[in-house]
Amino acid sequence: MAVARHFIVATAIGLLLSVISYLLMTKHQRRFIYKRLQNMSPLTAQSQHQSPSKSPSDAGTPEKKVPSNNAPPAEYKEIFPPWRRDSLWSAARSSPFAQKDQLHAATDGFVDTLFRDGLLSFTADYRTCASPALTYTPMGISVSEIAALGDFPNYAELSGVPLPKPYSNFHIETALPRPYRPFRWAYHQTMSLTKLETDWWLEVEKSYVKRVTERKALFTKHGKQVLDYLPGSELGCKELMEMSLQFLCARYPQYFSLTYSEDKGHIFHNRLLQNETVIREMHPLHVLLENVPEDFAVMVRNPEDGYYYFRAGLLCSSLGWSVATKLGLQLKEIHKPIPDYKEKMEFSMDRYSLPIFTSLSLSKNT
């Protein structure tokens, strides 16, 4: 009995010490011991004996997995983003009657069967196309309908992404950028996409004025290294600029606003910089440079092959590259220097970007 009692006590003490030692280990040390115990189990040993060329540890690590890079099921040029034609009238709900009449005339001319033959050319300026009623974006909206919607249409309805809620108790003097922690867990090479919190798409904080000033100085010094655009990007740049200004006005109404006058058109009022920007007097990317301290890259779909190309950009904080070195390149060409991109990422990136919904707001962690 005494021997049994001593054995039980010793076992209990051993277990207690084991638990304490395990709790004091780092995550890496625990993972190492767990893998060693896995490799010692009969099931693992049996599977290794049956298949010596591929161990369970090799099969389980993301670095060893080779994604399917087979040819897509259909040609990319036949795959289009989901149409948003059903949002045209909801976007024009509060428009003047004359504008609604213009939109009604434009939508009456829509011919579904001619859509593919009438896609806007990759390098064409939408404002000068010969047949606007029969020229379409990949979203199925004609150039005539875009003209009927006018400047600064209701992008919340058109895209399906709601405007942000007003940040009423926001104070620029004390505002700090939100903490950004993309590497809280073990890193694996992926597209690194997460759902975007739409209220925080464009952030303003206490260094706003300083950052705008620094970015304008970078453009003055480097020019097309940080800001440039190619033919065919006009519509994308216009949409990006208008959506950005609408966002700022909705999110921070105490600092930003838009007005319209007959002689000047739309005017953006910036109370933080204490100035005004007449929108039609400058290129959309320059409007962003003057007011929004964020980097932007405009990707345009080429109807000839269905791939997306970098056609315009405002990037002041890129690392190891510039707008000038990447402008005009296709997605896979832009990422060519990235190790393992072709093997692990190329097919997924191209395939994912084809049918993406405008209402699906995503954030890329970089």
DAZISUL-V889578 format. One record per backbone hydrogen bond with DSSP energy under -1.0 kcal/mol. CO is the residue of the C=O (numbers start at 1). NH is the residue of the N-H. E is the energy in kcal/mol with one decimal. If there is no record, write none. Layout:
BEGIN
co->(CO | CO)
nh->(NH | NH)
e->(E | E)
END
This chain:
BEGIN
co->(1 | 2 | 3 | 4 | 5 | 6 | 7 | 8 | 9 | 10 | 11 | 12 | 13 | 14 | 15 | 16 | 17 | 18 | 19 | 20 | 26 | 27 | 28 | 29 | 30 | 31 | 32 | 33 | 34 | 35 | 36 | 38 | 41 | 42 | 43 | 44 | 45 | 46 | 47 | 51 | 55 | 56 | 61 | 75 | 76 | 84 | 85 | 87 | 88 | 92 | 96 | 97 | 98 | 99 | 100 | 101 | 102 | 103 | 104 | 107 | 111 | 112 | 114 | 118 | 121 | 125 | 131 | 132 | 135 | 136 | 137 | 139 | 141 | 142 | 143 | 144 | 145 | 146 | 153 | 154 | 155 | 156 | 166 | 167 | 171 | 175 | 192 | 194 | 196 | 197 | 198 | 205 | 207 | 208 | 209 | 210 | 211 | 212 | 213 | 214 | 215 | 216 | 217 | 218 | 219 | 222 | 223 | 223 | 225 | 226 | 228 | 230 | 233 | 234 | 235 | 236 | 237 | 238 | 239 | 240 | 241 | 242 | 243 | 244 | 245 | 246 | 247 | 248 | 251 | 252 | 252 | 255 | 257 | 259 | 261 | 265 | 266 | 267 | 268 | 269 | 270 | 275 | 277 | 278 | 279 | 283 | 284 | 285 | 286 | 288 | 292 | 296 | 298 | 298 | 300 | 302 | 302 | 307 | 308 | 309 | 310 | 311 | 312 | 313 | 314 | 323 | 326 | 329 | 330 | 331 | 335 | 338 | 340 | 341 | 341 | 345 | 346 | 347 | 348 | 349 | 357 | 359 | 361 | 363)
nh->(5 | 6 | 7 | 8 | 9 | 10 | 11 | 12 | 13 | 14 | 15 | 16 | 17 | 18 | 19 | 20 | 21 | 22 | 23 | 24 | 30 | 31 | 32 | 33 | 34 | 35 | 36 | 37 | 38 | 39 | 40 | 41 | 45 | 46 | 47 | 48 | 49 | 50 | 51 | 54 | 59 | 60 | 64 | 78 | 79 | 87 | 88 | 91 | 92 | 95 | 100 | 101 | 102 | 103 | 104 | 105 | 106 | 107 | 108 | 110 | 114 | 115 | 118 | 136 | 124 | 128 | 134 | 144 | 143 | 120 | 140 | 84 | 137 | 146 | 147 | 148 | 149 | 150 | 155 | 158 | 159 | 160 | 168 | 170 | 174 | 206 | 365 | 363 | 198 | 200 | 201 | 208 | 211 | 212 | 213 | 214 | 215 | 216 | 217 | 218 | 219 | 220 | 221 | 222 | 223 | 225 | 226 | 227 | 323 | 315 | 313 | 233 | 237 | 238 | 239 | 240 | 241 | 242 | 243 | 244 | 245 | 246 | 247 | 248 | 249 | 250 | 251 | 252 | 167 | 255 | 256 | 271 | 269 | 267 | 265 | 261 | 279 | 259 | 277 | 257 | 275 | 270 | 268 | 281 | 282 | 287 | 288 | 289 | 290 | 292 | 294 | 314 | 311 | 312 | 309 | 305 | 306 | 302 | 331 | 300 | 328 | 230 | 298 | 228 | 296 | 327 | 329 | 310 | 334 | 335 | 338 | 341 | 344 | 345 | 346 | 349 | 350 | 351 | 352 | 353 | 360 | 361 | 196 | 194)
e->(-2.6 | -2.5 | -2.3 | -2.4 | -2.3 | -2.6 | -2.5 | -2.5 | -2.6 | -2.5 | -2.6 | -2.5 | -2.6 | -2.3 | -2.4 | -2.4 | -2.7 | -2.4 | -2.3 | -1.6 | -2.2 | -2.4 | -2.1 | -2.2 | -2.6 | -2.2 | -2.1 | -2.5 | -2.1 | -2.5 | -1.1 | -1.2 | -2.3 | -2.5 | -2.3 | -2.4 | -1.9 | -2.1 | -2.1 | -1.4 | -2.1 | -1.8 | -1.5 | -1.8 | -1.9 | -1.8 | -1.5 | -2.1 | -1.2 | -1.6 | -2.0 | -2.4 | -1.8 | -2.2 | -2.6 | -2.2 | -1.8 | -2.8 | -1.7 | -1.6 | -1.1 | -1.4 | -1.3 | -2.5 | -1.1 | -1.9 | -1.4 | -1.7 | -2.3 | -3.0 | -2.2 | -1.2 | -2.3 | -1.9 | -2.3 | -2.1 | -1.9 | -1.2 | -1.7 | -2.2 | -2.6 | -1.5 | -1.3 | -1.3 | -1.1 | -2.4 | -2.6 | -3.6 | -1.1 | -2.6 | -1.2 | -2.3 | -2.7 | -2.4 | -2.0 | -2.4 | -2.4 | -2.1 | -1.8 | -2.0 | -2.0 | -2.2 | -1.9 | -3.1 | -2.6 | -1.9 | -2.0 | -1.5 | -2.1 | -2.4 | -2.6 | -1.6 | -2.6 | -2.2 | -2.6 | -2.2 | -2.4 | -2.6 | -2.7 | -2.2 | -2.3 | -2.4 | -2.3 | -2.3 | -2.3 | -2.0 | -2.9 | -2.7 | -3.0 | -2.1 | -2.0 | -2.9 | -3.3 | -2.8 | -2.5 | -1.9 | -1.9 | -2.3 | -2.4 | -1.5 | -1.9 | -2.5 | -2.8 | -1.6 | -1.4 | -1.7 | -1.9 | -2.4 | -1.9 | -3.5 | -2.3 | -2.9 | -2.4 | -1.2 | -2.4 | -1.0 | -3.2 | -2.9 | -1.5 | -2.9 | -3.7 | -2.5 | -3.5 | -1.9 | -2.7 | -2.2 | -2.0 | -2.8 | -2.2 | -1.6 | -1.8 | -1.8 | -2.7 | -2.7 | -2.4 | -2.8 | -2.4 | -2.7 | -2.5 | -1.7 | -1.2 | -1.2 | -2.1 | -2.7)
END
